Amino acid sequence: MKLESLLNVKYPIIQAGMANVSGHALAAAISNAGGLGTIGAGYMNSETLEQEILETNNLTDKPFAVNLFVPSNPTKDKNKITRAKALLEPYRTALGLKDLKIADTNETTDFNEKIDTVIKYNVPIVSFTFGIPTKATIEKLKSHNITLIGTATNLEEALLNELHGMDAVVLQGSEAGGHRGYFTNDKDTMIGLMAFIPEVVDELNIPVIAAGGIVDSRGIKATHALGAQGVQIGSLFLNTNESLAPTTHKQLMTKEIDHTVLTKVFSGKTARGINNIFIEEMKSYEDELPDYPLQNQLTSPIRKEAGLQKETGFLSLWKGQGRIKLQDDLSAEAVFKSLIN
Ligand SMILES: Cc1cc2nc3c(=O)[nH]c(=O)nc-3n(C[C@H](O)[C@H](O)[C@H](O)COP(=O)(O)O)c2cc1C
């Protein structure tokens, strides 16, 4: 089936679900413009997700998606956690943060509650990263006619997505901003879209969606020529009025000299973003830090406070490799329209 029909959209352009960045305003604006908006619900609890879905429904009658993180439930290495806390203390002190309280959440329980929420509110499309949900979850969603989109960073992961019943798969090229969605092994192959798309379309029957470094219609046409039926775009939409990213982050997106790097220091999982002092100072400890999501929980208060204090040195400034140009009109609608010509 063609991707437009599968998603029921005019344009096969998906605004990436971006945790902490894409809420109801951005998702609804993109869906209203003819693309597929996505609520980035990776870090939300089910109550917040419920509110976000209701708000999105108030703003659009077009289809939208919810993006979720497949739980990984890593073993808690106490020594690594103690060490990471000590390494993070200077940043906490610099920001005036006091006691470190980490919410004792269970990834799987949270995830299952969010699955129930999307079913309750008839969300038509759910996308996943960091893995493939269990057979039971996939069957449950499918029994409610929900369209499922997975994420792959290599051919093996793309094949697994198809095998487990995903209706479409996002191919996340090495150019992509934000967290890498790999789940088959820790050695991310870092294949770029130019090689990745043809490799996968030769092997898969489900539609593939290209993600990474796409910032204009040329990128869309190029990925289409290679066999992708649609695109998923993050960084360009982060830089819109409707995105929830801190203004300081948005301002850096269009800086003349952009230098993105891959780092695990914020979350324990590799992600691409703009280099800063936190990444530079912490990079020599990268392999000693706790796995995702433990390190993410430890740095979360630092990132939140850094955002409030406009301290970009300690923020996770996720960005892909595509050059984002300055635009006068940064409404999501105008930015979306700039992609269509
Ligand atoms: C700020 C930011 C946050 C992101 N958060 C998520 C997320 O929550 N879930 C997800 O599946 N992908 C996430 N991604 C990755 C996107 O799905 C996509 O792979 C990436 O944005 C494509 O590259 P681009 O940023 O160059 O467009 C994020 C990307 C960015 C830039």
Ligand as a Chemical Component Dictionary entry (heavy atoms), coordinates in Angstrom:
data_LIG
# 
_chem_comp.id                   LIG 
_chem_comp.type                 NON-POLYMER 
_chem_comp.pdbx_formal_charge   0 
_chem_comp.three_letter_code    LIG 
# 
loop_
_chem_comp_atom.comp_id 
_chem_comp_atom.atom_id 
_chem_comp_atom.alt_atom_id 
_chem_comp_atom.type_symbol 
_chem_comp_atom.charge 
_chem_comp_atom.model_Cartn_x 
_chem_comp_atom.model_Cartn_y 
_chem_comp_atom.model_Cartn_z 
_chem_comp_atom.pdbx_ordinal 
LIG C1  C1  C 0 15.501 16.949 19.146 1  
LIG C2  C2  C 0 15.241 15.592 18.594 2  
LIG C3  C3  C 0 14.530 14.691 19.361 3  
LIG C4  C4  C 0 14.238 13.424 18.856 4  
LIG N1  N1  N 0 13.462 12.583 19.592 5  
LIG C5  C5  C 0 13.026 11.426 19.040 6  
LIG C6  C6  C 0 12.037 10.638 19.706 7  
LIG O1  O1  O 0 11.559 10.983 20.793 8  
LIG N2  N2  N 0 11.618 9.513  19.089 9  
LIG C7  C7  C 0 12.096 9.110  17.849 10 
LIG O2  O2  O 0 11.657 8.077  17.319 11 
LIG N3  N3  N 0 13.048 9.838  17.224 12 
LIG C8  C8  C 0 13.497 10.978 17.773 13 
LIG N4  N4  N 0 14.406 11.755 17.096 14 
LIG C9  C9  C 0 14.994 11.253 15.823 15 
LIG C10 C10 C 0 14.050 11.448 14.654 16 
LIG O3  O3  O 0 13.076 10.439 14.649 17 
LIG C11 C11 C 0 14.760 11.391 13.295 18 
LIG O4  O4  O 0 15.444 10.180 13.168 19 
LIG C12 C12 C 0 15.736 12.540 13.087 20 
LIG O5  O5  O 0 15.210 13.749 13.549 21 
LIG C13 C13 C 0 16.048 12.683 11.618 22 
LIG O6  O6  O 0 17.131 13.537 11.423 23 
LIG P1  P1  P 0 17.011 15.138 11.304 24 
LIG O7  O7  O 0 16.930 15.613 12.714 25 
LIG O8  O8  O 0 18.253 15.516 10.619 26 
LIG O9  O9  O 0 15.760 15.448 10.529 27 
LIG C14 C14 C 0 14.724 13.032 17.578 28 
LIG C15 C15 C 0 15.458 13.951 16.826 29 
LIG C16 C16 C 0 15.708 15.221 17.312 30 
LIG C17 C17 C 0 16.471 16.191 16.462 31 
# 
loop_
_chem_comp_bond.comp_id 
_chem_comp_bond.atom_id_1 
_chem_comp_bond.atom_id_2 
_chem_comp_bond.value_order 
_chem_comp_bond.pdbx_ordinal 
LIG C1  C2  SING 1  
LIG C2  C3  SING 2  
LIG C2  C16 DOUB 3  
LIG C3  C4  DOUB 4  
LIG C4  N1  SING 5  
LIG C4  C14 SING 6  
LIG N1  C5  DOUB 7  
LIG C5  C6  SING 8  
LIG C5  C8  SING 9  
LIG C6  O1  DOUB 10 
LIG C6  N2  SING 11 
LIG N2  C7  SING 12 
LIG C7  O2  DOUB 13 
LIG C7  N3  SING 14 
LIG N3  C8  DOUB 15 
LIG C8  N4  SING 16 
LIG N4  C9  SING 17 
LIG N4  C14 SING 18 
LIG C9  C10 SING 19 
LIG C10 O3  SING 20 
LIG C10 C11 SING 21 
LIG C11 O4  SING 22 
LIG C11 C12 SING 23 
LIG C12 O5  SING 24 
LIG C12 C13 SING 25 
LIG C13 O6  SING 26 
LIG O6  P1  SING 27 
LIG P1  O7  DOUB 28 
LIG P1  O8  SING 29 
LIG P1  O9  SING 30 
LIG C14 C15 DOUB 31 
LIG C15 C16 SING 32 
LIG C16 C17 SING 33 
# 
